[in-house]
């Protein structure tokens, strides 16, 4: 149970990080042109 929970938390963390990075990249791209 704990092992699956840790894997789920890790997936959620990666999803949040990737979403934040994509948002920053999109804002930078729009500001650049």
mmCIF file of the N, C-alpha and C atoms, coordinates in Angstrom:
data_MODEL
# 
_entry.id   MODEL 
# 
loop_
_atom_site.group_PDB 
_atom_site.id 
_atom_site.type_symbol 
_atom_site.label_atom_id 
_atom_site.label_alt_id 
_atom_site.label_comp_id 
_atom_site.label_asym_id 
_atom_site.label_entity_id 
_atom_site.label_seq_id 
_atom_site.pdbx_PDB_ins_code 
_atom_site.Cartn_x 
_atom_site.Cartn_y 
_atom_site.Cartn_z 
_atom_site.occupancy 
_atom_site.B_iso_or_equiv 
_atom_site.pdbx_formal_charge 
_atom_site.auth_seq_id 
_atom_site.auth_comp_id 
_atom_site.auth_asym_id 
_atom_site.auth_atom_id 
_atom_site.pdbx_PDB_model_num 
ATOM 1  N N  . UNK A 1 1  ? 0.847 -1.201 0.000   1.00 0.00 ? 1  UNK A N  1 
ATOM 2  C CA . UNK A 1 1  ? 0.000 0.000  0.000   1.00 0.00 ? 1  UNK A CA 1 
ATOM 3  C C  . UNK A 1 1  ? 0.887 1.258  0.000   1.00 0.00 ? 1  UNK A C  1 
ATOM 4  N N  . UNK A 1 2  ? 1.859 1.285  0.931   1.00 0.00 ? 2  UNK A N  1 
ATOM 5  C CA . UNK A 1 2  ? 2.710 2.467  1.007   1.00 0.00 ? 2  UNK A CA 1 
ATOM 6  C C  . UNK A 1 2  ? 3.552 2.630  -0.255  1.00 0.00 ? 2  UNK A C  1 
ATOM 7  N N  . UNK A 1 3  ? 3.976 1.500  -0.827  1.00 0.00 ? 3  UNK A N  1 
ATOM 8  C CA . UNK A 1 3  ? 4.800 1.592  -2.020  1.00 0.00 ? 3  UNK A CA 1 
ATOM 9  C C  . UNK A 1 3  ? 3.994 2.198  -3.173  1.00 0.00 ? 3  UNK A C  1 
ATOM 10 N N  . UNK A 1 4  ? 2.744 1.749  -3.341  1.00 0.00 ? 4  UNK A N  1 
ATOM 11 C CA . UNK A 1 4  ? 1.912 2.315  -4.401  1.00 0.00 ? 4  UNK A CA 1 
ATOM 12 C C  . UNK A 1 4  ? 1.616 3.784  -4.117  1.00 0.00 ? 4  UNK A C  1 
ATOM 13 N N  . UNK A 1 5  ? 1.431 4.099  -2.843  1.00 0.00 ? 5  UNK A N  1 
ATOM 14 C CA . UNK A 1 5  ? 1.143 5.479  -2.471  1.00 0.00 ? 5  UNK A CA 1 
ATOM 15 C C  . UNK A 1 5  ? 2.326 6.381  -2.822  1.00 0.00 ? 5  UNK A C  1 
ATOM 16 N N  . UNK A 1 6  ? 3.539 5.932  -2.524  1.00 0.00 ? 6  UNK A N  1 
ATOM 17 C CA . UNK A 1 6  ? 4.723 6.725  -2.851  1.00 0.00 ? 6  UNK A CA 1 
ATOM 18 C C  . UNK A 1 6  ? 4.838 6.913  -4.362  1.00 0.00 ? 6  UNK A C  1 
ATOM 19 N N  . UNK A 1 7  ? 4.546 5.847  -5.111  1.00 0.00 ? 7  UNK A N  1 
ATOM 20 C CA . UNK A 1 7  ? 4.606 5.953  -6.576  1.00 0.00 ? 7  UNK A CA 1 
ATOM 21 C C  . UNK A 1 7  ? 3.575 6.955  -7.081  1.00 0.00 ? 7  UNK A C  1 
ATOM 22 N N  . UNK A 1 8  ? 2.369 6.930  -6.501  1.00 0.00 ? 8  UNK A N  1 
ATOM 23 C CA . UNK A 1 8  ? 1.310 7.865  -6.909  1.00 0.00 ? 8  UNK A CA 1 
ATOM 24 C C  . UNK A 1 8  ? 1.723 9.296  -6.589  1.00 0.00 ? 8  UNK A C  1 
ATOM 25 N N  . UNK A 1 9  ? 2.281 9.492  -5.380  1.00 0.00 ? 9  UNK A N  1 
ATOM 26 C CA . UNK A 1 9  ? 2.722 10.844 -5.000  1.00 0.00 ? 9  UNK A CA 1 
ATOM 27 C C  . UNK A 1 9  ? 3.815 11.328 -5.942  1.00 0.00 ? 9  UNK A C  1 
ATOM 28 N N  . UNK A 1 10 ? 4.747 10.426 -6.296  1.00 0.00 ? 10 UNK A N  1 
ATOM 29 C CA . UNK A 1 10 ? 5.836 10.810 -7.199  1.00 0.00 ? 10 UNK A CA 1 
ATOM 30 C C  . UNK A 1 10 ? 5.291 11.208 -8.569  1.00 0.00 ? 10 UNK A C  1 
ATOM 31 N N  . UNK A 1 11 ? 4.281 10.469 -9.069  1.00 0.00 ? 11 UNK A N  1 
ATOM 32 C CA . UNK A 1 11 ? 3.673 10.794 -10.359 1.00 0.00 ? 11 UNK A CA 1 
ATOM 33 C C  . UNK A 1 11 ? 2.985 12.150 -10.285 1.00 0.00 ? 11 UNK A C  1 
ATOM 34 N N  . UNK A 1 12 ? 2.283 12.411 -9.186  1.00 0.00 ? 12 UNK A N  1 
ATOM 35 C CA . UNK A 1 12 ? 1.587 13.698 -9.029  1.00 0.00 ? 12 UNK A CA 1 
ATOM 36 C C  . UNK A 1 12 ? 2.598 14.832 -8.990  1.00 0.00 ? 12 UNK A C  1 
ATOM 37 N N  . UNK A 1 13 ? 3.696 14.638 -8.257  1.00 0.00 ? 13 UNK A N  1 
ATOM 38 C CA . UNK A 1 13 ? 4.725 15.682 -8.168  1.00 0.00 ? 13 UNK A CA 1 
ATOM 39 C C  . UNK A 1 13 ? 5.314 15.963 -9.544  1.00 0.00 ? 13 UNK A C  1 
ATOM 40 N N  . UNK A 1 14 ? 5.620 14.902 -10.295 1.00 0.00 ? 14 UNK A N  1 
ATOM 41 C CA . UNK A 1 14 ? 6.172 15.088 -11.639 1.00 0.00 ? 14 UNK A CA 1 
ATOM 42 C C  . UNK A 1 14 ? 5.182 15.825 -12.539 1.00 0.00 ? 14 UNK A C  1 
ATOM 43 N N  . UNK A 1 15 ? 3.888 15.472 -12.419 1.00 0.00 ? 15 UNK A N  1 
ATOM 44 C CA . UNK A 1 15 ? 2.863 16.119 -13.237 1.00 0.00 ? 15 UNK A CA 1 
ATOM 45 C C  . UNK A 1 15 ? 2.796 17.614 -12.928 1.00 0.00 ? 15 UNK A C  1 
ATOM 46 N N  . UNK A 1 16 ? 2.847 17.953 -11.645 1.00 0.00 ? 16 UNK A N  1 
ATOM 47 C CA . UNK A 1 16 ? 2.787 19.370 -11.247 1.00 0.00 ? 16 UNK A CA 1 
ATOM 48 C C  . UNK A 1 16 ? 4.017 20.115 -11.747 1.00 0.00 ? 16 UNK A C  1 
ATOM 49 N N  . UNK A 1 17 ? 5.197 19.496 -11.599 1.00 0.00 ? 17 UNK A N  1 
ATOM 50 C CA . UNK A 1 17 ? 6.439 20.150 -12.042 1.00 0.00 ? 17 UNK A CA 1 
ATOM 51 C C  . UNK A 1 17 ? 6.416 20.385 -13.545 1.00 0.00 ? 17 UNK A C  1 
ATOM 52 N N  . UNK A 1 18 ? 6.011 19.359 -14.300 1.00 0.00 ? 18 UNK A N  1 
ATOM 53 C CA . UNK A 1 18 ? 5.972 19.489 -15.764 1.00 0.00 ? 18 UNK A CA 1 
ATOM 54 C C  . UNK A 1 18 ? 4.964 20.559 -16.172 1.00 0.00 ? 18 UNK A C  1 
ATOM 55 N N  . UNK A 1 19 ? 3.813 20.608 -15.490 1.00 0.00 ? 19 UNK A N  1 
ATOM 56 C CA . UNK A 1 19 ? 2.804 21.617 -15.814 1.00 0.00 ? 19 UNK A CA 1 
ATOM 57 C C  . UNK A 1 19 ? 3.347 23.015 -15.551 1.00 0.00 ? 19 UNK A C  1 
ATOM 58 N N  . UNK A 1 20 ? 4.042 23.195 -14.420 1.00 0.00 ? 20 UNK A N  1 
ATOM 59 C CA . UNK A 1 20 ? 4.616 24.507 -14.103 1.00 0.00 ? 20 UNK A CA 1 
ATOM 60 C C  . UNK A 1 20 ? 5.664 24.896 -15.141 1.00 0.00 ? 20 UNK A C  1 
ATOM 61 N N  . UNK A 1 21 ? 6.517 23.950 -15.517 1.00 0.00 ? 21 UNK A N  1 
ATOM 62 C CA . UNK A 1 21 ? 7.566 24.242 -16.505 1.00 0.00 ? 21 UNK A CA 1 
ATOM 63 C C  . UNK A 1 21 ? 6.935 24.632 -17.843 1.00 0.00 ? 21 UNK A C  1 
ATOM 64 N N  . UNK A 1 22 ? 5.912 23.880 -18.264 1.00 0.00 ? 22 UNK A N  1 
ATOM 65 C CA . UNK A 1 22 ? 5.259 24.196 -19.533 1.00 0.00 ? 22 UNK A CA 1 
ATOM 66 C C  . UNK A 1 22 ? 4.603 25.573 -19.470 1.00 0.00 ? 22 UNK A C  1 
ATOM 67 N N  . UNK A 1 23 ? 4.029 25.925 -18.330 1.00 0.00 ? 23 UNK A N  1 
ATOM 68 C CA . UNK A 1 23 ? 3.396 27.238 -18.183 1.00 0.00 ? 23 UNK A CA 1 
ATOM 69 C C  . UNK A 1 23 ? 4.435 28.351 -18.284 1.00 0.00 ? 23 UNK A C  1 
ATOM 70 N N  . UNK A 1 24 ? 5.572 28.155 -17.625 1.00 0.00 ? 24 UNK A N  1 
ATOM 71 C CA . UNK A 1 24 ? 6.644 29.161 -17.679 1.00 0.00 ? 24 UNK A CA 1 
ATOM 72 C C  . UNK A 1 24 ? 7.182 29.284 -19.094 1.00 0.00 ? 24 UNK A C  1 
ATOM 73 N N  . UNK A 1 25 ? 7.403 28.156 -19.752 1.00 0.00 ? 25 UNK A N  1 
ATOM 74 C CA . UNK A 1 25 ? 7.920 28.178 -21.130 1.00 0.00 ? 25 UNK A CA 1 
ATOM 75 C C  . UNK A 1 25 ? 6.925 28.873 -22.055 1.00 0.00 ? 25 UNK A C  1 
ATOM 76 N N  . UNK A 1 26 ? 5.636 28.595 -21.873 1.00 0.00 ? 26 UNK A N  1 
ATOM 77 C CA . UNK A 1 26 ? 4.613 29.220 -22.722 1.00 0.00 ? 26 UNK A CA 1 
ATOM 78 C C  . UNK A 1 26 ? 4.586 30.729 -22.494 1.00 0.00 ? 26 UNK A C  1 
ATOM 79 N N  . UNK A 1 27 ? 4.694 31.167 -21.250 1.00 0.00 ? 27 UNK A N  1 
ATOM 80 C CA . UNK A 1 27 ? 4.669 32.605 -20.964 1.00 0.00 ? 27 UNK A CA 1 
ATOM 81 C C  . UNK A 1 27 ? 5.922 33.273 -21.542 1.00 0.00 ? 27 UNK A C  1 
ATOM 82 N N  . UNK A 1 28 ? 7.063 32.613 -21.425 1.00 0.00 ? 28 UNK A N  1 
ATOM 83 C CA . UNK A 1 28 ? 8.291 33.177 -21.987 1.00 0.00 ? 28 UNK A CA 1 
ATOM 84 C C  . UNK A 1 28 ? 8.192 33.255 -23.512 1.00 0.00 ? 28 UNK A C  1 
ATOM 85 N N  . UNK A 1 29 ? 7.661 32.198 -24.127 1.00 0.00 ? 29 UNK A N  1 
ATOM 86 C CA . UNK A 1 29 ? 7.537 32.190 -25.591 1.00 0.00 ? 29 UNK A CA 1 
ATOM 87 C C  . UNK A 1 29 ? 6.588 33.295 -26.046 1.00 0.00 ? 29 UNK A C  1 
ATOM 88 N N  . UNK A 1 30 ? 5.497 33.503 -25.321 1.00 0.00 ? 30 UNK A N  1 
ATOM 89 C CA . UNK A 1 30 ? 4.540 34.535 -25.724 1.00 0.00 ? 30 UNK A CA 1 
ATOM 90 C C  . UNK A 1 30 ? 5.142 35.921 -25.521 1.00 0.00 ? 30 UNK A C  1 
ATOM 91 N N  . UNK A 1 31 ? 5.944 36.098 -24.483 1.00 0.00 ? 31 UNK A N  1 
ATOM 92 C CA . UNK A 1 31 ? 6.555 37.404 -24.231 1.00 0.00 ? 31 UNK A CA 1 
ATOM 93 C C  . UNK A 1 31 ? 7.654 37.682 -25.250 1.00 0.00 ? 31 UNK A C  1 
ATOM 94 N N  . UNK A 1 32 ? 8.354 36.628 -25.682 1.00 0.00 ? 32 UNK A N  1 
ATOM 95 C CA . UNK A 1 32 ? 9.424 36.806 -26.671 1.00 0.00 ? 32 UNK A CA 1 
ATOM 96 C C  . UNK A 1 32 ? 8.819 37.136 -28.045 1.00 0.00 ? 32 UNK A C  1 
ATOM 97 N N  . UNK A 1 33 ? 7.734 36.439 -28.395 1.00 0.00 ? 33 UNK A N  1 
ATOM 98 C CA . UNK A 1 33 ? 7.130 36.790 -29.664 1.00 0.00 ? 33 UNK A CA 1 
ATOM 99 C C  . UNK A 1 33 ? 6.442 35.613 -30.266 1.00 0.00 ? 33 UNK A C  1 
# 
